[in-house]
């Protein structure tokens, strides 16, 4: 029903175009060129440079950059500080073991102490995170 047709054979020219230029883009070739001082053919960053010409006060008061730079932890800390009494009341409602209560109070003391180091505060937040996980798992059951 259907006839089998052979495609037409077209002879392709193997001569390169006059504007064709073969460039070796291997890393070793770039290092070799750089060692010889040929930096004119080095790859460059094509992204435009962004400058902020606003006054310093305006840049400091702009919180859009702060939120864009993943400062959600900072926002959470501010919220914790603002609603401290509510959180403490909620913690007092929850029945914790003596060991958990002591760990919670020690972590809060470290966080409240202005002389504690960043590592100590990080460990205190990890303790609080573990307690939070235990409490939320216990409430789900």
Buried (B, 14 or more C-beta within 10 A) or exposed (E): EEEEEEEEEEEEEEEEEEEEEEEEEEEEEBEEBEEEEEEEEEEEEEEEEEEEEEEEEEEEEEEEEEEEEEBEEEEEEEEEEEEEEEEEEEBEEBEBEEEBBEBBEEBBEBBEEEEBEEEBBEBBBEBBEEBEEBBEEEEEE
